[in-house]
Amino acid sequence: MGEDRVLVVTGPGRVSLVREPAPDGDVEVRTLYSGLSAGTDLSFVKGTHPSLHAGWDAELGLFDARGPERGYPVRRWGYMQVARVTASRDPAFAEGELLAMTYGHRDGYRADPRSERMVRLPADLDPLLGIYVAHMGPICANGLLHAAADLHGTDVRSLADGVRERRVVVTGAGVVGLLTALCARRHGAEEVVVVEPTPQRRAVVERFGIEALDPGAVDPAVLLKTRWRHGPGDRGADVVFQCRGQPSSLAMALRAARPQGTVIDLAFYQDGADAVRLGEEFHHNGLAIRCAQIGRVPRGLAHTWDRERLSARTIDLLRTEGPGILAHVVTDVVPVEEAPELLMALARRRRHVLQAVFTFG
């Protein structure tokens, strides 16, 4: 069995490219692209991921402070891979096929197709866009699915069911926020407004023809509640997608929602959310927060809305918005040899990227 080059987090602030034995499996692939998740991936580099400090009890659904679930070194991290099949002992996958997968930042892999996600990429899709198909795109589609379930329960026929002809706010214009905003627009939202404090990211939003608000220059809740009136004492967004892992962003999302509205939360709060105030708008407007974590779809929908269907809807979005995403969202494409330096710069806030992608020669 050969060896692969693997990005390994050896400790807080330390990333190395090392060689390790390849795992065993029936389908051998070589990596073309590996996308960086700036939230989850960097949490391992920074040392803020909860699994580094407490174990996860899957049965109880609790973190247990008695011991970490995983410690350093972190070898399998990253979930945005595009690979080509180089050899296969399984007739379900043929040599030469392009796949979206979730096996981490490494230049090769041997997969078990009976236990791992392996999504075929269509020939008409730019392969680089495949980084979003297996996991990141489904995260955003699952947000829309939760909004639909909030209105229709288990009778969800389309991702449009939660946003069609509705006024939508998206807080945060990272990759999750941008893809969620584009998905909401594609599925018929009456208006989509993105709230984002970073000028570079607001500029990207506007390049897609979507309104962007700077929360440092205007109070988005006051502005949008003045603009969006549903009736006496009923103003604000029909649904808010919270896509920025900062408690101030969740607080803003709650303020922007109309009475009895719902905030669909897709964010990862690495430091918790101690600054969120639940005694004000949340309480007085009777709001709801639904966590749209990708580990589960809304209750009762697993048999009709599995991960494969969410990936299929992601491909639909990428076919339409792909050129803009390649031009404006994928900001850094670098050889994997440069990845440790880039990761250190990002963790120390010396660089700003929107979507970084590692290439393997």
C-alpha positions in Angstrom: 0.0 0.0 0.0 1.4 3.4 -0.9 1.5 6.7 1.0 -0.4 9.9 0.6 0.4 13.5 1.4 -1.9 14.6 4.3 -2.4 17.9 6.0 -2.2 17.3 9.7 -2.9 19.7 12.5 -0.3 18.7 15.1 -1.3 21.3 17.7 -2.9 24.7 18.1 -1.4 26.9 15.4 0.6 24.1 13.9 -0.1 22.4 10.5 2.2 20.1 8.6 2.1 18.3 5.2 3.2 14.7 6.0 3.2 11.3 4.3 1.0 8.6 5.7 -0.1 5.1 4.6 -3.2 5.2 2.5 -6.3 3.5 3.9 -7.7 0.4 2.4 -10.8 0.5 0.2 -12.3 -0.7 -3.0 -12.3 2.6 -4.9 -9.0 4.5 -5.3 -9.1 8.2 -6.0 -6.7 11.1 -6.5 -7.6 14.5 -5.3 -8.0 17.4 -7.7 -9.3 20.0 -5.3 -9.8 20.3 -1.5 -11.9 23.3 -0.3 -11.3 25.0 3.0 -14.2 25.4 5.4 -13.2 28.7 7.2 -15.4 27.9 10.2 -14.9 24.2 11.0 -11.4 23.7 9.6 -9.9 26.7 11.2 -11.4 25.7 14.5 -9.0 22.8 14.6 -6.1 25.1 13.7 -7.1 27.6 16.4 -7.9 24.9 19.0 -11.5 26.1 19.5 -13.3 23.1 18.2 -15.4 21.6 21.1 -14.3 18.0 20.3 -10.8 19.0 21.2 -11.8 19.7 24.8 -14.8 17.4 25.5 -16.0 14.1 24.4 -19.3 13.8 22.4 -21.8 11.2 23.8 -23.8 10.4 20.7 -26.4 8.5 22.7 -27.1 11.2 25.2 -26.4 14.1 22.8 -24.1 15.7 25.3 -20.5 16.9 25.4 -18.7 15.3 28.3 -16.0 17.3 30.0 -14.3 14.2 31.3 -12.2 13.9 28.2 -11.8 15.0 24.6 -13.5 13.1 21.8 -10.4 13.7 19.7 -7.1 15.4 20.4 -4.1 16.4 18.4 -2.9 15.4 15.9 -6.0 15.9 13.8 -5.6 13.9 10.6 -9.0 13.7 9.1 -10.5 17.2 8.8 -12.1 18.9 5.8 -15.2 17.9 3.9 -14.9 19.5 0.4 -13.0 17.2 -1.8 -13.2 16.6 -5.6 -11.4 13.5 -6.8 -11.0 11.3 -9.9 -11.3 7.5 -9.7 -8.0 6.0 -10.7 -8.8 2.3 -9.9 -11.9 0.5 -8.7 -12.8 -3.0 -7.5 -16.5 -2.0 -7.2 -18.6 -2.0 -10.4 -20.6 0.9 -9.1 -17.7 3.3 -9.9 -15.6 3.4 -13.0 -12.1 4.6 -13.6 -12.0 8.2 -14.7 -15.2 9.3 -13.0 -15.2 12.6 -11.0 -16.6 12.5 -7.5 -17.4 14.9 -4.7 -16.3 13.4 -1.4 -15.6 14.2 2.3 -12.4 12.4 3.2 -10.2 15.4 4.3 -7.2 17.3 3.0 -5.1 14.6 1.4 -3.9 13.9 -2.1 -5.3 10.4 -2.4 -7.8 8.1 -0.8 -9.2 4.6 -0.9 -12.9 4.6 -0.2 -15.5 2.1 0.8 -18.5 3.0 -1.3 -20.9 1.2 1.1 -20.1 3.5 4.0 -18.9 6.8 2.5 -20.4 9.6 0.5 -19.4 9.5 -3.1 -21.4 11.9 -5.3 -20.9 11.7 -9.1 -20.3 15.1 -10.7 -22.0 15.8 -14.0 -19.9 16.5 -17.1 -21.4 20.0 -17.5 -20.2 21.2 -14.1 -16.8 22.8 -13.7 -15.0 20.3 -11.5 -13.8 23.0 -9.1 -17.4 23.8 -8.1 -17.6 20.1 -7.0 -16.1 21.2 -3.7 -19.6 22.3 -2.6 -21.6 19.2 -3.7 -21.0 16.6 -1.0 -21.3 18.7 2.2 -21.2 22.5 2.0 -24.0 23.0 -0.5 -26.3 20.5 1.4 -25.6 22.6 4.6 -27.2 25.6 2.9 -30.0 23.6 1.2 -30.8 22.1 4.6 -31.3 25.6 5.9 -34.0 26.2 3.3 -35.5 22.8 4.1 -35.8 23.8 7.8 -37.6 27.0 6.8 -40.0 24.9 4.6 -40.6 22.5 7.5 -41.4 25.4 9.8 -44.3 26.2 7.5 -45.4 22.9 6.1 -44.3 20.2 8.6 -43.5 17.0 6.8 -45.3 18.0 3.6 -42.3 19.7 2.0 -42.3 19.3 -1.8 -39.6 21.8 -2.7 -36.9 23.9 -1.1 -39.0 26.9 -2.3 -41.7 26.0 0.2 -40.0 28.0 3.0 -38.9 31.1 1.0 -41.2 31.5 -2.0 -42.7 35.1 -2.1 -41.3 35.7 1.4 -38.9 38.5 2.6 -35.6 36.9 3.6 -32.6 38.2 5.6 -29.3 36.4 5.6 -26.8 37.4 8.3 -23.2 36.8 7.2 -21.7 36.7 3.7 -19.2 33.9 4.1 -19.6 30.9 1.8 -22.6 29.6 3.8 -24.4 32.9 3.7 -23.7 33.6 0.1 -24.8 30.1 -1.1 -27.9 30.4 1.2 -28.8 33.8 -0.2 -28.4 32.6 -3.8 -30.5 29.5 -3.0 -33.3 31.6 -1.5 -33.3 33.9 -4.5 -33.3 30.9 -6.9 -36.3 29.4 -5.1 -38.5 32.5 -5.4 -37.9 34.7 -2.4 -39.6 38.1 -2.9 -36.6 39.9 -1.5 -33.2 38.8 -0.1 -31.1 41.1 2.0 -27.7 40.1 3.4 -26.3 41.8 6.5 -22.5 41.7 6.6 -19.9 44.0 8.3 -17.0 43.3 6.1 -16.7 45.6 3.0 -15.1 43.0 0.8 -17.9 40.5 1.4 -20.6 43.1 0.9 -19.1 43.9 -2.5 -19.3 40.2 -3.4 -23.0 40.1 -2.4 -23.7 43.1 -4.6 -21.9 41.6 -7.6 -24.6 38.9 -7.5 -27.3 41.6 -7.6 -28.4 41.1 -4.0 -28.7 44.0 -1.5 -26.1 44.1 1.3 -26.4 46.1 4.5 -23.5 47.3 6.7 -24.6 46.9 10.4 -22.0 49.4 11.3 -23.6 52.1 9.2 -27.3 51.4 9.7 -29.4 49.4 12.1 -30.7 46.7 9.7 -33.6 45.8 12.0 -35.0 49.3 12.0 -34.4 49.8 8.3 -36.0 46.5 7.3 -38.9 46.7 9.8 -39.7 50.1 8.5 -39.6 48.8 4.9 -41.4 45.5 5.4 -44.9 45.9 6.9 -47.2 42.9 7.1 -49.9 44.6 9.2 -50.3 46.7 12.4 -47.5 45.7 14.8 -46.2 43.1 12.3 -43.0 44.1 10.6 -39.8 42.5 9.6 -38.3 39.4 7.8 -40.5 36.4 7.3 -37.5 34.2 7.9 -33.8 34.9 8.8 -31.0 32.6 7.9 -28.2 33.2 10.5 -24.9 32.2 8.9 -22.2 34.0 10.9 -20.7 32.4 13.9 -20.8 35.5 16.1 -23.4 36.1 18.9 -23.9 39.7 17.8 -25.1 38.3 14.4 -27.6 36.0 16.1 -28.8 39.0 18.1 -29.2 41.0 14.9 -31.1 38.1 13.3 -33.6 38.0 16.2 -34.1 41.7 16.0 -34.8 41.6 12.2 -37.5 38.9 12.4 -41.2 39.7 12.4 -43.2 38.7 15.4 -43.6 34.9 15.7 -40.9 34.6 13.0 -38.2 32.0 12.8 -34.4 32.3 12.7 -32.8 29.3 10.9 -29.4 29.1 12.5 -26.6 27.6 10.3 -23.7 29.1 12.3 -21.0 27.5 14.3 -20.4 29.4 17.6 -16.9 28.3 18.5 -16.8 30.5 21.6 -20.5 29.9 22.5 -23.0 32.8 22.3 -22.9 34.5 25.7 -23.8 37.9 24.3 -27.2 36.8 22.9 -30.0 38.5 24.8 -33.2 36.4 25.2 -35.1 38.8 27.4 -35.8 41.4 24.7 -37.0 40.7 21.1 -36.8 36.9 21.4 -39.2 37.0 24.3 -41.5 39.9 23.4 -41.9 38.9 19.8 -42.4 35.2 20.4 -39.6 34.2 18.1 -38.2 30.7 17.3 -34.6 29.6 16.6 -34.2 26.4 14.6 -30.7 24.9 14.3 -30.2 23.5 10.8 -27.1 21.5 11.5 -26.3 19.2 8.6 -26.2 16.1 10.8 -30.0 15.9 10.5 -32.8 17.1 8.4 -36.1 18.3 10.0 -37.9 15.6 12.0 -40.0 13.4 9.7 -38.3 14.3 6.4 -35.3 11.9 6.4 -37.1 9.5 4.1 -37.8 12.1 1.4 -35.0 14.6 1.9 -31.8 12.7 2.3 -28.3 14.1 1.8 -28.3 12.8 -1.9 -31.3 15.0 -2.7 -29.7 18.0 -1.0 -26.6 17.4 -3.1 -28.8 17.2 -6.3 -30.4 20.6 -5.4 -26.8 22.0 -4.9 -25.8 20.9 -8.4 -28.9 22.7 -9.7 -27.8 25.9 -8.0 -24.2 25.6 -9.2 -25.3 25.1 -12.8 -27.0 28.5 -12.6 -24.7 30.5 -10.3 -21.4 28.7 -11.1 -19.7 31.3 -13.2 -20.3 34.0 -10.6 -19.2 31.7 -7.8 -15.9 31.0 -9.6 -15.4 34.7 -10.3 -16.3 36.2 -7.0 -16.4 33.5 -4.2 -13.4 31.3 -4.9 -10.8 33.9 -4.0 -7.6 31.7 -3.5 -6.6 28.6 -5.3 -3.1 27.5 -4.0 -1.0 24.3 -4.2 -1.3 22.2 -1.1 2.4 22.8 -0.3 1.4 26.4 0.5 -1.6 25.4 2.7 0.2 25.4 6.1 1.4 29.0 5.6 -2.1 30.1 4.4 -3.8 28.4 7.3 -1.5 30.0 9.8 -2.1 33.4 8.3 -5.9 32.9 8.4 -5.8 31.7 12.0 -3.8 34.7 13.0 -6.1 37.1 11.0 -3.2 38.2 8.7 -5.1 37.2 5.6 -8.7 37.4 4.4 -10.1 34.9 2.0 -13.6 34.0 1.1 -13.1 30.5 -0.3 -9.6 28.9 -0.4 -9.0 25.8 -2.4 -6.0 23.5 -2.3 -4.8 21.8 -5.4 -2.8 18.6 -5.6 -0.2 18.1 -8.4 
